[in-house]
């Protein structure tokens, strides 16, 4: 189960409120995820994610933005 897997961090990752991170997503250090951001499973996030934005892929790209 994902909640039982160890979480590994080599640097700081900043995330706002109500952020969802999919299973096996990789987020590079010093990346900021804005409020309401969604990271798809298996994504590799190399850049900051704006608030209310869905990203996915390798490297992650914007799928949808400003979802409220």
Buried (B, 14 or more C-beta within 10 A) or exposed (E): EEEEEEEEEEEEBEBBEEBEBEEEBBBBEEBBBBEBBBBBEBBBBEEEBBBBBBBBEEEBEEBEEEEE
